[in-house]
Amino acid sequence: MLKFVIKRIIMVPFLLLAIAALIFFLLNLSEADPVLMMMPAEYTQEDYDAMAERFGLDKPLPEQFVNWVVDAVQLDFGTSYKSKAPVADEILFRVPISLQLAVVTTVIMIVVGVPLGVMCAVKQYSVFDQIVNVLSKFLAAIPGFWLGLMLILVFSVKLRWLPSHGMETWKSWVLPVFTFLLPYLGNYVRQVRSAMLDCIRQDYVRTSRAKGKKEWKVVFIDTLKNALLPIITLTGGTFATMIGGAVMIEQVFAFPGIGLKVLEGINNRDMPVILACSIILAIFTIGAQLIIDILYGFIDPRVRSTFVSGKKKNKVAKPAAEGGVQ
Amino acid sequence: MGENLLEIKDYCVTYTVDKINSYAVNHINLSLGKGETLGLVGETGAGKTTTALSIMGLLPKYGVKTSGEIWFDGQQLTGMKEKDYRKIRGKRISMIFQDPMTALNPVFRVGDQIADVIKIHNPKLSHGEVGEKVDEIMKMVGIPPERKVEYPHQFSGGMRQRIVIAIAIACNPDLLLADEPTTALDVTIQAQVIKMMKNLQKELNSSVILITHDLGIVANFCDKVAIMYGGEIVESGTLEDIFDKSLPHHPYTIGLFDSLPNITEKTDRLKPIKGLTPHPSELPDGCKFHPRCPQCMDKCKSGDNPELYIDGTHCIQCHLYSKGDK
């Protein structure tokens, strides 16, 4: 198991390098000349060369890439073409904000979504299930920006309970988190429900009941542990998309997250910004995947056993053979 | 009445799916004394498993209607509160399930799955005492106790069935329901498992209901036999009553025996019972067996069930033997 984890961690830098290379060279495929974009309307060839040299754009592409990587490892993501300020300063302070938003939202999603989904599966086709089902479809279909505006209208403008923007106190987090959460939650509850339904009709659940186990233990321990694999996959995937995917929320609530910065970078063709944001998002996506994989191993012994090396497997198999003879 | 451990009186189960009623069990009467073994024989869909699940109180909660009574050791099981029922399940009545490949929970260690049922019914036992009991039970079913830390996927089918049996016998139940315990196993393992169950039954002095469609196993294992067809018990009696060919038998029983190959005669083809088992939602009028019966008479085709022909312990539900018929 430890071996597997180490193997996966060693893979991470190479993966990141590959992603960086892909984005870097794809961005440079575009016809736009970044130097030209930075020049004022009237310029001389000297001005042009000076600008290109300042940003290292006079060097061949592979060299540019190597330089970028060497700097990036030291958390220097170059200089923004647009603002001429270091990209690191513009981006790194946004990372904890986006991360916090995603973490808080994911935690609430799990705490609310898992029990709701489980209850729906247990009481399949009941009134409760149908109400939750309709509600979650409704939530999943609501556009985030509309929901955000409506929440602001009701809770900030009319009722004056919660601030509509900023991030000073915990109160200012309530609206963004809920706007972000609700559409995801709708989908999540339905997925948890279907994962649970796949397990709850299984024979081993009946075996648990036949032992005289309390029903809540049968559902929340014996069944849920089996349903966790798809739920974890979903949670991790959702978390990864949440980090960079909060553009709408950041826009509506004037939240300085990373999603908005990516959009800004793309609009300005600001390559250093796009690159830096992509790499940061990639780190979180890969990190989330890594955690999912490790959790898989903890939850499902069948996954774990495939990690066991050949030697160890034989050791385990021997007593099995002896037992079989009896 | 008092000395019988299990008494089923006029019991019916109807499943309703999409407004279609399936009459799975129809007015069955069964009784079983302490230490006795009853073989419940019939084709797929004859209502054997439904009968067993009814005794366990594990029928699905929705779309099921039952009537009649089930008495166990002086207590009425039908209509019993779930809380009281849980104390009986796993401790006084337990069940061995049909398919060992799916009956065990894949994400828990087998030792823990056996320990579960012991802990539920003996909450005062310490951790160590439970562990000792698990070891003891695993030895009884012929699995080395060192393997209790392994997971179900590390065991073969026959060994998993032993673990399923270990779970069922962990609390020395008074009544053991074995639902086709050998159907999913290959023939050599079948013999082992049956032999083991026989020994265990002698040791624990449990009553057993063995559900099977294998008459060979019945002859080997049972004191009493009940033949089920279309949700009814068409013939019941002691092993001798059923297996003695000189006695009168229900045409279905005769068909069952005829469909077995006979070692003393040379035959090219087996003689199956013609036709198919009726689906429980489309049971014919009159005698349920009449469309397939080689000795069908006019009065078999409609009206109530035939009267019981009773000769001591031997009961047959067929017009052929009704009083005042000939």
Interface residues (C-beta under 8 A of the other chain):
Chain A: Y125 Q202 D203 Y204 R206 T207 S208 R209 A210 K211 G212 K213 K214 E215 D222 K225 N226 I299 D300 P301 R302 S305 V316 P319 A320 E322 G323 G324 Q326
Chain B: M56 L58 Y62 E82 R86 K87 I88 R89 G90 K91 S94 M95 F97 D99 T102 A103 L104 N105 P106 V107 F108 Q113 D116 V117 I120 H121 G142 I143 P144 E146 R147 E150 Y151 H153 Q154 F155 S156 G158 M159 V164 I167 A168
